[in-house]
């Protein structure tokens, strides 16, 4: 009944709809109806039958639904091009007044047009329903969803007068796609393909994303007021935010000024240099073209029509979309629970999404923003939080400092605090070490600060994995070459320290007393179990002992991406010259660590029996044990 009332159907159309409801049409039958509808006007009632197929997509064959959707889209697109269904900005009578008039006062043509507009309203509603497919209880075929998206995009450029893009309908469609639980990667990919080609669609996508973020904030606020924040609500909101990020990440950045100056690319068929262009632009009549442009300007303001062509406004819309999304990280939800239970706070912006966003800010977002300094609070707060979030924020923060004049006095102390044992195993360690090497290139850094970084890297290298120890040694080598005043760390005699290292690793660089210490850690690393680490220290020490002009820095990139796997592959691929290579091999499980049976109250055979081919000095082992005890 609701469908009939919305469509304004009469008895013949209702009868055709009843027949379609009782019969499950095949794709062959749908194609036959489509051909008759598109070629013969007397079969206009087939339109109602095809619309009914779209109303129940899960009860019909997928190919039949797809054929019906394509036919209806082609039929209504032809009517829109004729101007029959297009919205009229200057109508003498409103739609409500026309409905109040009796059908007898309308001639046959107007009655048919009004009925056709009702059918088009049903079609648009069904296309949106197919796009999200949440109300059908079952998932609609991805092919049907993609075709529904094409129908919507066809409508937004044909429905409004003078060829202006129906940005309201387009924004509503983007919101439906993001809010739907049935949105697939194929649907997002299809939309992104359109956004890569057309500047106006891309601009209004930025606007739509900002509007969706505002609606998310409103929903969160209302739910908290009513104390209805359930786990299901949080899951729904976070899933929507994930879709928002995916769409925004894959949506291309605003074009350059030259691209916009050259005219850009508009999805509407009427876009021109002044924002509007009639279908008869190519008729070769300049006066008629000028007249149509003037008429179009009267209906659609030039500023609104050309908004997407302004590169500054595109950058502003792009910036607003990203900032709105990232600010969701400061919005937390508290799950509604009984007072006896501990309430849990959940961030609206999932942590993994925030990490991915921070990782791409430096090359995907910041270069295309109209004012990148708007991200300074977000990046500095993330940098101050420490851990992996600080490592990810480091890249974007460097762009703001080096290219946009951001002043951050505590930058180096914060960078120093990030040097923890876990930094050698995180996922983004390679980029972190490359950036840190870039930050420490300046020759104007104070001696105490450089010495603090050298000493911290040396201390971390003792317990780091082999790949991390290699990076630390390379850093120490490069910093000593760039800052010769810190060479006192390798020339100082350890005996002058009295057996105590004055370095305080828990203090800030100004108070850690690194410049008063020595690099005894390098001597210890010469005995490292990994031959690559043990061999790198003497070679670098030899390089530091050469003339200053002949010293060469090492590329951190060559070592920052190393891992256990790469080191193993490199060592296993080497051809050893020695014929007899000592191996850590024993025939049977050893029973003793030292040869003396009486040590640790153990009895049994000698250690030489357990480690064949090895000789041990039992007296030295006993002395070592007594020294430890």
C-alpha positions as CSV (number, residue, x, y, z in Angstrom):
1,X,0.0,0.0,0.0
2,X,2.8,2.4,0.8
3,X,4.5,1.7,-2.5
4,X,1.2,2.3,-4.4
5,X,0.6,5.5,-2.7
6,X,4.1,6.8,-3.3
7,X,3.9,5.8,-6.9
8,X,0.4,7.0,-7.5
9,X,-0.6,3.8,-9.3
10,X,-3.9,3.1,-10.9
11,X,-5.7,-0.2,-11.4
12,X,-3.8,-1.5,-14.4
13,X,-0.5,-0.8,-12.8
14,X,-1.6,-2.4,-9.5
15,X,-2.7,-5.5,-11.4
16,X,0.7,-5.8,-13.1
17,X,2.4,-5.4,-9.7
18,X,0.2,-8.2,-8.3
19,X,1.3,-10.5,-11.1
20,X,4.9,-9.6,-10.5
21,X,4.5,-10.3,-6.8
22,X,3.2,-13.8,-7.4
23,X,5.6,-14.8,-10.1
24,X,9.4,-15.0,-9.8
25,X,10.7,-13.5,-13.0
26,X,13.8,-15.0,-14.7
27,X,16.5,-12.9,-16.2
28,X,15.3,-13.8,-19.7
29,X,11.8,-12.6,-18.9
30,X,13.2,-9.4,-17.5
31,X,15.2,-8.7,-20.6
32,X,12.1,-9.2,-22.7
33,X,10.1,-6.8,-20.6
34,X,13.1,-4.3,-20.8
35,X,13.3,-4.5,-24.5
36,X,9.6,-3.8,-24.9
37,X,9.7,-1.0,-22.4
38,X,12.6,0.8,-24.1
39,X,11.3,0.4,-27.6
40,X,7.5,0.7,-27.4
41,X,5.6,3.3,-25.3
42,X,2.5,1.1,-25.1
43,X,4.4,-1.2,-22.7
44,X,4.9,1.5,-20.1
45,X,3.3,-0.7,-17.5
46,X,6.3,-3.0,-17.6
47,X,8.0,-0.3,-15.6
48,X,5.9,-1.1,-12.6
49,X,6.8,-4.8,-13.0
50,X,10.5,-4.1,-13.1
51,X,10.2,-1.8,-10.1
52,X,8.6,-4.6,-8.1
53,X,11.6,-6.8,-9.0
54,X,13.8,-4.2,-7.4
55,X,11.5,-4.1,-4.3
56,X,12.3,-7.7,-3.5
57,X,15.8,-8.4,-4.7
58,X,16.4,-11.4,-2.4
59,X,13.3,-13.1,-3.7
60,X,14.4,-12.9,-7.4
61,X,17.3,-14.2,-9.4
62,X,20.4,-11.9,-9.0
63,X,20.7,-11.6,-12.8
64,X,17.0,-10.6,-13.1
65,X,17.5,-7.9,-10.5
66,X,20.6,-6.6,-12.2
67,X,18.8,-6.5,-15.6
68,X,15.8,-4.7,-14.1
69,X,18.0,-2.2,-12.4
70,X,19.9,-1.4,-15.6
71,X,16.7,-1.1,-17.6
72,X,15.1,1.3,-15.1
73,X,18.3,3.3,-15.0
74,X,18.4,3.6,-18.8
75,X,14.7,4.4,-19.0
76,X,14.8,7.2,-16.4
77,X,18.1,8.6,-17.7
78,X,16.5,9.1,-21.1
79,X,13.5,10.9,-19.4
80,X,15.9,13.1,-17.4
81,X,17.8,14.1,-20.5
82,X,14.4,15.1,-22.1
83,X,13.7,17.3,-19.1
84,X,10.5,15.3,-18.2
85,X,11.7,14.3,-14.7
86,X,14.2,17.0,-13.9
87,X,13.5,19.3,-10.9
88,X,12.1,22.7,-11.9
89,X,13.4,25.6,-9.8
90,X,10.8,28.0,-11.0
91,X,7.5,26.2,-11.0
92,X,4.2,28.1,-11.0
93,X,2.6,25.6,-8.7
94,X,4.0,23.5,-5.9
95,X,3.8,19.7,-5.8
96,X,1.3,19.9,-2.9
97,X,-1.0,22.3,-4.8
98,X,-0.8,20.0,-7.9
99,X,-1.8,17.0,-5.8
100,X,-4.8,18.9,-4.5
101,X,-6.1,19.5,-7.9
102,X,-8.3,16.9,-9.4
103,X,-7.0,14.7,-12.2
104,X,-9.7,16.0,-14.5
105,X,-8.1,19.5,-14.6
106,X,-4.9,18.0,-15.9
107,X,-4.4,17.0,-19.5
108,X,-3.2,13.6,-20.4
109,X,0.5,14.7,-20.8
110,X,0.7,16.3,-17.4
111,X,-1.0,13.4,-15.7
112,X,1.5,11.0,-17.3
113,X,4.4,13.2,-16.3
114,X,3.2,13.3,-12.7
115,X,2.7,9.5,-12.6
116,X,6.2,9.1,-14.1
117,X,7.7,11.3,-11.5
118,X,6.1,9.2,-8.8
119,X,7.6,6.1,-10.4
120,X,11.0,7.8,-10.4
121,X,10.7,8.6,-6.7
122,X,10.0,4.9,-6.1
123,X,13.0,4.0,-8.2
124,X,15.4,6.4,-6.3
125,X,14.2,5.0,-3.0
126,X,14.8,1.4,-4.1
127,X,18.2,2.2,-5.5
128,X,19.3,3.6,-2.2
129,X,17.8,0.5,-0.5
130,X,19.8,-1.8,-2.8
131,X,22.9,0.3,-2.1
132,X,22.9,-0.5,1.6
133,X,20.7,-3.7,1.5
134,X,20.3,-3.6,5.3
135,X,16.5,-3.7,5.2
136,X,16.2,-6.9,3.1
137,X,17.6,-9.2,5.8
138,X,20.0,-10.8,3.3
139,X,23.0,-9.4,1.5
140,X,22.5,-8.2,-2.0
141,X,24.9,-9.2,-4.7
142,X,27.9,-6.9,-5.0
143,X,27.2,-6.5,-8.7
144,X,23.7,-5.2,-7.8
145,X,25.2,-2.7,-5.3
146,X,27.7,-1.4,-7.8
147,X,25.0,-1.0,-10.4
148,X,22.9,0.8,-7.8
149,X,25.8,3.2,-7.2
150,X,26.0,3.9,-10.9
151,X,22.3,4.7,-11.0
152,X,22.7,7.1,-8.1
153,X,25.6,8.9,-9.7
154,X,23.6,9.1,-13.0
155,X,20.8,10.7,-11.1
156,X,22.8,13.3,-9.2
157,X,24.1,14.8,-12.5
158,X,20.8,14.7,-14.4
159,X,18.1,15.5,-11.9
160,X,18.9,19.1,-11.0
161,X,18.3,22.0,-13.4
162,X,21.0,23.4,-15.7
163,X,23.3,20.4,-15.1
164,X,24.3,21.3,-11.5
165,X,25.4,18.4,-9.4
166,X,22.9,17.3,-6.8
167,X,25.4,17.5,-4.0
168,X,22.7,17.0,-1.4
169,X,21.7,13.6,-2.8
170,X,25.3,12.6,-3.4
171,X,26.3,13.5,0.2
172,X,23.3,11.5,1.4
173,X,24.5,8.5,-0.7
174,X,28.0,8.7,0.7
175,X,26.6,8.8,4.2
176,X,24.4,5.7,3.5
177,X,27.4,3.8,2.2
178,X,29.5,4.6,5.3
179,X,26.6,3.8,7.7
180,X,25.7,0.5,6.1
181,X,26.8,-2.8,7.6
182,X,26.7,-4.5,4.1
183,X,29.2,-2.1,2.4
184,X,31.8,-4.2,0.7
185,X,35.3,-3.4,-0.5
186,X,34.1,-3.7,-4.1
187,X,31.5,-0.9,-3.5
188,X,34.1,1.4,-1.9
189,X,36.6,0.6,-4.7
190,X,34.0,1.5,-7.4
191,X,33.2,4.8,-5.7
192,X,36.9,5.6,-5.3
193,X,37.4,5.0,-9.1
194,X,34.8,7.8,-9.8
195,X,36.5,10.1,-7.2
196,X,39.9,9.6,-9.0
197,X,38.5,10.9,-12.2
198,X,36.1,13.8,-11.3
199,X,37.0,16.8,-9.2
200,X,33.5,17.8,-8.2
201,X,32.6,14.3,-6.8
202,X,35.9,14.3,-4.9
203,X,35.1,17.8,-3.4
204,X,31.6,16.8,-2.2
205,X,33.0,13.5,-0.8
206,X,35.2,15.6,1.5
207,X,32.2,17.6,2.6
208,X,30.1,14.4,3.1
209,X,32.8,12.8,5.3
210,X,32.8,15.9,7.6
211,X,29.1,15.7,7.8
212,X,29.2,12.0,8.7
213,X,31.7,12.7,11.4
214,X,29.4,15.4,12.8
215,X,26.5,12.9,12.8
216,X,28.7,10.4,14.7
217,X,29.4,12.9,17.3
218,X,25.7,13.7,17.6
219,X,24.8,10.1,18.0
220,X,27.5,9.5,20.6
221,X,26.3,12.6,22.6
222,X,22.7,11.5,22.5
223,X,23.5,7.9,23.5
224,X,25.6,9.2,26.5
225,X,22.7,11.5,27.6
226,X,20.3,8.5,27.6
227,X,22.9,6.2,29.1
228,X,22.4,3.7,26.3
229,X,26.0,3.1,25.3
230,X,26.0,-0.7,24.8
231,X,28.7,-2.9,23.3
232,X,26.7,-3.2,20.1
233,X,26.4,0.6,19.8
234,X,30.2,1.0,20.2
235,X,30.8,-1.7,17.6
236,X,28.5,0.0,15.2
237,X,30.1,3.4,15.7
238,X,33.7,2.1,15.4
239,X,32.8,0.1,12.2
240,X,31.5,3.3,10.7
241,X,34.7,5.1,11.6
242,X,36.8,2.4,10.0
243,X,34.8,2.8,6.8
244,X,35.2,6.6,7.0
245,X,39.0,6.2,7.3
246,X,39.1,3.7,4.4
247,X,37.1,6.0,2.1
248,X,39.1,9.1,3.1
249,X,42.4,7.3,2.7
250,X,41.7,6.0,-0.7
251,X,40.1,9.2,-1.9
252,X,42.7,11.2,-3.9
253,X,44.0,14.4,-2.6
254,X,43.0,17.8,-4.1
255,X,44.6,18.5,-7.5
256,X,47.3,21.1,-8.1
257,X,46.5,24.7,-9.0
258,X,47.5,24.0,-12.6
259,X,45.0,21.1,-13.0
260,X,42.2,23.3,-11.7
261,X,43.2,26.2,-14.0
262,X,43.0,23.9,-16.9
263,X,39.3,23.2,-16.2
264,X,39.5,20.1,-14.0
265,X,37.1,17.2,-14.6
266,X,33.5,17.4,-13.8
267,X,31.0,14.5,-13.4
268,X,28.2,16.7,-14.7
269,X,27.8,16.9,-18.4
270,X,27.3,20.7,-18.3
271,X,30.4,21.9,-16.5
272,X,32.4,24.5,-18.3
273,X,34.9,27.3,-17.5
274,X,32.2,29.4,-15.8
275,X,30.6,26.5,-13.9
276,X,27.7,25.7,-16.3
277,X,27.3,24.5,-19.8
278,X,24.2,23.6,-21.7
279,X,23.8,20.4,-23.7
280,X,23.8,22.5,-26.8
281,X,27.4,23.8,-26.2
282,X,28.6,21.9,-29.2
283,X,26.0,23.2,-31.6
284,X,28.5,25.8,-32.9
285,X,26.3,28.8,-32.2
286,X,28.3,31.2,-29.9
287,X,25.3,33.5,-29.3
288,X,23.1,30.6,-28.3
289,X,25.8,29.3,-26.0
290,X,26.3,32.7,-24.3
291,X,22.5,33.0,-23.8
292,X,22.3,29.5,-22.2
293,X,25.2,30.3,-19.9
294,X,23.5,33.6,-18.8
295,X,20.2,31.7,-18.2
296,X,22.0,29.1,-16.2
297,X,23.7,31.7,-14.0
298,X,20.3,33.1,-13.1
299,X,19.2,29.7,-11.7
300,X,22.5,28.5,-10.2
301,X,24.8,31.1,-8.4
302,X,28.3,31.1,-10.0
303,X,30.0,30.8,-6.6
304,X,28.2,27.7,-5.7
305,X,28.6,26.2,-9.2
306,X,32.4,26.9,-9.2
307,X,33.1,26.0,-5.6
308,X,34.8,22.7,-6.5
309,X,37.0,24.5,-9.0
310,X,38.6,26.6,-6.3
311,X,41.8,24.8,-5.2
312,X,41.8,26.6,-1.9
313,X,38.3,25.5,-1.1
314,X,39.2,22.0,-2.1
315,X,42.1,22.0,0.2
316,X,40.0,23.4,3.0
317,X,37.4,20.7,2.5
318,X,40.2,18.1,2.5
319,X,41.7,19.5,5.7
320,X,38.3,19.7,7.5
321,X,37.6,16.0,6.6
322,X,40.9,14.7,8.0
323,X,40.9,16.9,11.1
324,X,37.3,16.0,11.9
325,X,38.2,12.3,11.6
326,X,41.3,12.6,13.7
327,X,39.6,14.6,16.4
328,X,37.4,11.6,17.1
329,X,40.4,10.2,18.9
330,X,39.6,12.5,21.8
331,X,36.1,11.3,22.0
332,X,35.6,8.4,24.4
333,X,32.5,6.3,25.2
334,X,31.7,4.8,28.5
335,X,29.9,1.5,28.3
336,X,26.7,1.5,30.3
337,X,27.0,-1.1,33.1
338,X,25.6,-1.7,36.6
339,X,27.1,0.4,39.3
340,X,28.6,-2.6,40.9
341,X,30.7,-3.2,37.7
342,X,33.6,-1.1,36.6
343,X,32.7,1.0,33.6
344,X,35.0,0.8,30.6
345,X,35.9,3.7,28.4
346,X,36.3,3.1,24.6
347,X,37.7,5.5,22.1
348,X,35.4,6.2,19.1
349,X,38.4,6.2,16.8
350,X,39.9,2.7,17.0
351,X,43.5,2.6,18.0
352,X,44.6,0.7,14.9
353,X,42.9,3.3,12.7
354,X,44.6,6.1,14.6
355,X,48.0,4.4,14.1
356,X,47.4,4.0,10.4
357,X,46.4,7.6,10.1
358,X,49.5,8.9,11.9
359,X,51.7,6.7,9.6
360,X,50.3,8.3,6.5
361,X,50.0,11.9,7.5
362,X,53.4,13.0,6.3
363,X,52.9,12.1,2.7
364,X,49.2,11.7,2.2
365,X,47.6,14.5,4.2
366,X,50.0,17.3,5.2
367,X,51.3,18.2,1.7
368,X,47.7,18.9,0.6
369,X,46.4,20.8,3.5
370,X,45.7,24.5,3.3
371,X,47.2,25.0,6.8
372,X,49.2,22.0,8.1
373,X,49.8,23.7,11.5
374,X,46.3,22.7,12.4
375,X,47.7,19.3,13.2
376,X,50.3,20.6,15.6
377,X,48.3,19.9,18.7
378,X,47.4,16.4,17.6
379,X,51.0,15.5,16.7
380,X,52.6,17.0,19.7
381,X,50.1,15.3,22.1
382,X,50.8,12.0,20.3
383,X,54.5,12.6,20.4
384,X,54.4,13.3,24.1
385,X,52.4,10.1,24.8
386,X,55.4,8.0,24.1
387,X,55.6,4.4,22.7
388,X,54.6,3.4,19.2
389,X,52.2,6.4,18.9
390,X,55.1,8.8,19.4
391,X,57.2,7.0,16.8
392,X,54.4,7.3,14.2
393,X,53.8,11.0,15.0
394,X,57.5,11.7,14.6
395,X,57.4,11.8,10.8
396,X,54.5,14.3,10.6
397,X,56.0,16.4,13.4
398,X,59.3,16.7,11.5
399,X,57.4,18.0,8.4
400,X,55.8,20.7,10.5
401,X,59.1,21.7,12.1
402,X,61.3,21.7,9.0
403,X,58.8,23.0,6.4
404,X,56.1,25.0,8.3
405,X,58.1,26.7,11.1
406,X,56.7,24.9,14.1
407,X,58.7,25.6,17.3
408,X,59.0,22.7,19.7
409,X,61.8,23.3,22.3
410,X,61.5,19.8,24.0
411,X,61.8,17.9,20.7
412,X,65.2,16.4,21.3
413,X,64.6,15.4,25.0
414,X,61.4,13.7,23.9
415,X,63.3,12.0,21.1
416,X,65.9,10.9,23.6
417,X,63.2,9.3,25.8
418,X,62.0,7.2,22.9
419,X,65.3,5.3,22.8
420,X,64.1,2.3,24.8
421,X,65.0,-1.4,24.3
422,X,61.7,-2.1,22.5
423,X,62.5,0.4,19.7
424,X,64.6,-2.2,17.9
425,X,61.6,-4.6,17.5
426,X,58.7,-2.3,16.6
427,X,57.2,-2.4,13.1
428,X,58.2,1.1,12.1
429,X,61.8,1.0,13.4
430,X,63.4,1.5,10.0
431,X,61.7,4.8,9.4
432,X,62.3,5.9,13.0
433,X,66.1,5.4,12.7
434,X,66.2,7.1,9.3
435,X,64.4,10.1,10.8
436,X,66.6,10.2,13.9
437,X,69.7,10.1,11.7
438,X,68.3,13.1,9.9
439,X,67.5,15.0,13.1
440,X,71.0,14.5,14.4
441,X,72.8,15.8,11.3
442,X,72.9,19.4,12.4
443,X,76.4,20.6,13.4
444,X,74.8,23.1,15.8
445,X,73.6,20.6,18.3
446,X,75.3,21.0,21.8
447,X,78.0,18.6,22.8
448,X,76.1,17.2,25.8
449,X,73.1,16.4,23.7
450,X,75.1,14.5,21.1
451,X,77.0,12.7,23.8
452,X,73.8,11.6,25.5
453,X,72.5,10.0,22.2
454,X,75.8,8.3,21.7
455,X,75.9,6.9,25.2
456,X,72.3,5.8,25.1
457,X,72.7,3.9,21.8
458,X,75.9,2.2,23.1
459,X,74.1,1.1,26.3
460,X,71.1,-0.2,24.3
461,X,73.4,-2.1,22.0
462,X,74.5,-4.4,24.8
463,X,71.1,-6.0,25.1
464,X,69.7,-5.4,21.7
465,X,69.2,-8.1,19.0
466,X,72.1,-8.3,16.5
467,X,70.2,-6.2,14.0
468,X,69.6,-3.5,16.6
469,X,73.3,-3.6,17.8
470,X,74.4,-3.0,14.2
471,X,72.2,0.1,13.9
472,X,73.4,1.4,17.2
473,X,77.1,1.0,16.2
474,X,76.5,2.8,12.9
475,X,74.8,5.6,14.8
476,X,77.7,6.0,17.2
477,X,80.1,6.0,14.3
478,X,78.3,8.7,12.3
479,X,77.8,10.9,15.3
480,X,81.5,10.8,16.3
481,X,82.4,11.8,12.7
482,X,79.9,14.7,12.6
483,X,80.8,15.9,16.1
484,X,84.6,15.5,16.7
485,X,84.3,17.1,20.1
486,X,82.6,13.9,21.3
487,X,85.7,11.8,20.5
488,X,86.7,12.2,24.1
489,X,84.3,9.3,24.8
490,X,86.5,6.8,22.9
491,X,89.9,8.3,24.0
492,X,89.2,8.5,27.7
493,X,90.9,5.8,29.8
494,X,88.5,3.7,31.7
495,X,90.8,3.6,34.7
496,X,90.3,7.3,35.2
497,X,86.7,6.6,36.0
498,X,87.6,4.5,39.0
499,X,85.6,1.5,37.8
500,X,82.3,3.5,37.9
501,X,80.4,4.8,34.9
502,X,79.1,8.3,35.7
503,X,76.5,8.1,33.0
504,X,72.9,8.2,34.4
505,X,70.6,6.6,31.8
506,X,67.4,7.5,33.7
507,X,68.1,11.3,33.5
508,X,67.4,13.8,30.8
509,X,70.2,14.7,28.4
510,X,71.2,17.8,30.4
511,X,71.8,15.8,33.6
512,X,72.8,12.4,32.4
513,X,76.6,13.2,32.5
514,X,77.2,11.3,29.2
515,X,80.1,13.6,28.2
516,X,82.0,12.5,31.4
517,X,81.7,8.8,30.5
518,X,83.5,6.5,28.0
519,X,82.4,4.1,25.4
520,X,83.4,0.9,27.1
521,X,80.4,-0.7,25.6
522,X,82.2,-0.8,22.2
523,X,84.9,-3.0,23.7
524,X,82.3,-5.3,25.1
525,X,80.6,-5.5,21.7
526,X,83.8,-6.8,20.1
527,X,83.0,-10.1,22.0
528,X,79.5,-10.2,20.7
529,X,78.1,-13.7,19.8
530,X,77.1,-12.5,16.3
531,X,80.2,-12.3,14.1
532,X,78.7,-9.4,12.1
533,X,78.4,-7.3,15.2
534,X,81.8,-8.3,16.5
535,X,83.5,-7.6,13.2
536,X,81.8,-4.2,12.7
537,X,83.2,-2.6,15.8
538,X,87.0,-3.0,15.0
539,X,86.4,-1.8,11.4
540,X,84.7,1.4,12.5
541,X,87.3,2.0,15.2
542,X,89.9,1.8,12.5
543,X,88.0,4.3,10.4
544,X,87.7,6.7,13.4
545,X,91.5,6.4,13.9
546,X,92.2,7.6,10.3
547,X,92.6,11.1,9.1
548,X,89.5,13.2,9.5
549,X,89.2,13.8,5.7
550,X,89.2,10.2,4.9
551,X,86.4,9.2,7.3
552,X,83.2,8.1,5.7
553,X,79.7,7.9,7.2
554,X,77.6,4.8,6.8
555,X,74.1,4.8,5.4
556,X,71.7,4.0,8.2
557,X,69.2,2.7,5.7
558,X,71.4,-0.2,4.9
559,X,71.3,-1.4,8.5
560,X,67.9,-0.1,9.8
561,X,65.9,-2.7,7.9
562,X,68.0,-5.7,9.1
563,X,66.4,-8.5,11.1
564,X,67.3,-12.0,12.2
565,X,66.1,-13.4,8.9
566,X,68.3,-11.0,6.8
567,X,71.3,-11.6,8.9
568,X,70.9,-15.3,8.7
569,X,70.5,-15.2,4.9
570,X,73.6,-13.1,4.6
571,X,75.7,-15.3,6.8
572,X,74.5,-18.5,5.3
573,X,75.3,-17.3,1.8
574,X,78.9,-16.5,2.6
575,X,81.6,-18.8,1.5
576,X,84.1,-19.5,4.3
577,X,87.7,-19.9,3.5
578,X,88.7,-21.9,6.6
579,X,88.5,-25.7,6.2
580,X,88.0,-26.5,9.8
581,X,85.2,-24.3,11.2
582,X,84.5,-24.7,14.9
583,X,80.9,-25.6,15.7
584,X,78.9,-25.5,18.9
585,X,78.2,-29.2,18.6
586,X,78.1,-32.0,21.2
587,X,77.4,-35.7,20.8
588,X,75.1,-36.0,23.8
589,X,73.4,-33.6,26.2
590,X,76.0,-32.2,28.6
591,X,75.6,-32.8,32.3
592,X,78.0,-30.3,33.7
593,X,78.9,-26.7,33.0
594,X,82.4,-26.9,34.5
595,X,84.8,-29.8,34.8
596,X,85.0,-29.9,38.6
597,X,82.6,-32.4,40.0
598,X,82.4,-30.7,43.4
599,X,81.1,-27.4,42.1
600,X,77.5,-26.7,43.0
601,X,77.4,-30.1,44.7
602,X,77.3,-32.0,41.5
603,X,78.9,-35.4,40.8
604,X,79.6,-37.2,37.6
605,X,82.0,-37.3,34.6
606,X,84.3,-34.6,33.4
607,X,83.0,-31.9,31.1
608,X,85.5,-32.9,28.3
609,X,83.4,-36.1,28.0
610,X,80.3,-34.0,27.2
611,X,81.9,-31.5,24.9
612,X,84.0,-33.5,22.5
613,X,86.9,-31.6,21.0
614,X,86.9,-28.9,23.6
615,X,89.5,-28.4,26.4
616,X,88.6,-26.7,29.7
617,X,90.8,-25.3,32.4
618,X,89.1,-26.5,35.6
619,X,91.1,-24.3,37.8
620,X,90.1,-21.1,35.9
621,X,86.5,-22.2,36.0
622,X,86.6,-22.7,39.7
623,X,88.2,-19.2,40.2
624,X,85.5,-17.6,38.0
625,X,82.9,-19.3,40.1
626,X,84.5,-18.2,43.4
627,X,84.7,-14.6,42.0
628,X,81.0,-14.6,41.2
629,X,80.0,-15.9,44.6
